[in-house]
Every structure is written in C-alpha cells, then in structure tokens.
Amino acid sequence: MIKKWSITIPRLSGREPRNAYLYLPEDWEEGGRYPVLYMFDGHNVFFDQDATYGKSWGMADFAEENRLPLIIAAVECSHDPDNGRLKEYSPFTFDDPQFGHVPGRGRSTMEWLVKSFKPYIDQHYPTLPQREYTFIAGSSMGGLMTLYALTAYNHVFSRGAALSPSLWVAPRKLEGLIRRSAIAPGTVLYMDYGSQEMAGRGMERTFGRISGALLEKKVFLTSRIVPGGTHCEASWEQQIPFFMDTLFYGLE
C-alpha cells in the first residue's frame, strides 16, 4: 500500500507544494511495528509516472514481492530550475564550472526531516522509532545526503544506502566531516558506484578515500563497484537486493 499526499517545506521552498510518499506493508494494521527507511527523491522511488525520466526504482514492487517488514517514507525534491535540488541535497556550499555557485542547504533539509517529517511518521504509523530501526537511502545527490545523514545525524540513523553518491561535491569537506563525526559502533552502510560512472573527476581515488575514512570510523561498510552500472534509476533498481541485504543483515 502506498500513500501519497502534498506537503510544503517552508524553510526550503516556501509554499511550493511537493509530494510525500509512504509504503506500508500489507499487514500494517494488524498490530506489528516496523523499521522505517527514509529515501530522498521520493518522486523516483515508487511510480514511473512520477519519475523524472519515466523510470522509478520500483521499491514497492520489491517490498511486496519479498514481504519486507518495512515502512518506506520518501519526499520529493525541489524542482526549482535555479539548482533547487542541488541546494537542498548538498551539505556543503560549493562552486562548480557547470552549476556555478551552489549554497548548500543540506543541513536545513535534514533538520526538517529529523524534527518534522520523522516525528509525523512516528506519530501516525506503526514504526519502530528507535535509531536501531531508522534507515536512510538515496542516489546521486541523495546518496551524498545519505552519507551526510549517517555521519552528522548518526544519533538518528543507524543504517544507510548511498548509491552512486555525488562524491565530487566538496570531497575534502565530506572526508573531513566523516573523520570528525561521532559515529556509533555498529553503524552500517552500503555504498556503490557504477563502473560506467567512474570516468572523470578522479572518482576512483575519491571513492577509495571516502571508503577508507568510513572504515577508519569502524563503519560496517559494504562497498561495491557495480559491473556495467550507470547513473540511472534502472541501474539503481537492480541494486535493491544488495542494499536491502545490507540494511537488514544482523537486525533482530
């Protein structure tokens, strides 16, 4: 079952409406309580007709087919042509030859998610609200935000999946954040990159440095280079079994 409704995030985009989505297991009204996976780019998570490029991850199909005991909560990003998504999904202000000057508003995004959206979901649905059962995931800029959330908001999120994260955005700042962050023992992360994405921007070196910094912080890291993987929803959909295995591994 998927619920879809319209919300606003005044601190980010004023009164501009955007969609929120919630996947609930079939038996959700029978008294059980569930972990929650929060996802970025909610418009790309469930429905092809809502997806930016006409192809979603198909997360509900996978969850239903595998009878996952999981709630999935996702929120659409800003589509403001003035780098709206980049601003919301970057923890850091950065300058780029293609995008120009981008003021990072990732902290505001996470403050809203943690202090407004998560409490709403916990209040209205049968969640397990504790950190142990609170996950986060995303791809591209959403993957970068997943890394940010799992480090800067490690007191809220215990497990995450960062697919094709935009490590080219201020990589030194990201590495520094990881090294400075108080990351609790047992934190779990799945991180991947498609082999077809690795050309340019020194991605092999950056991917290795970020992976190394996470390992030094004792994160339980599953790190993959996806053979033939590309930067698109169709490729990320194929990785769902891999990151779901990581998110649920060892969870009681």
Secondary structure, DSSP 8 states (H G I E B T S, - for coil): -EEEEEE--HHHHTT--EEEEEE--TTTTSS--B-EEEESSGGGTS-TTTSTTS----HHHHHHHTT---EEEEE-----TTTHHHHHT-SS-EEETTTEEE---HHHHHHHIIIIIHHHHHHHS-B--SGGGEEEEEETHHHHHHHHHHHHTTTT-SEEEEES--TTSSHHHHHHHHHHS---TT-EEEEEEEGGG-TTTTHHHHHHHHHHHHHHTT-EEEEEEETT--SSHHHHHHTHHHHHHHHHTT--
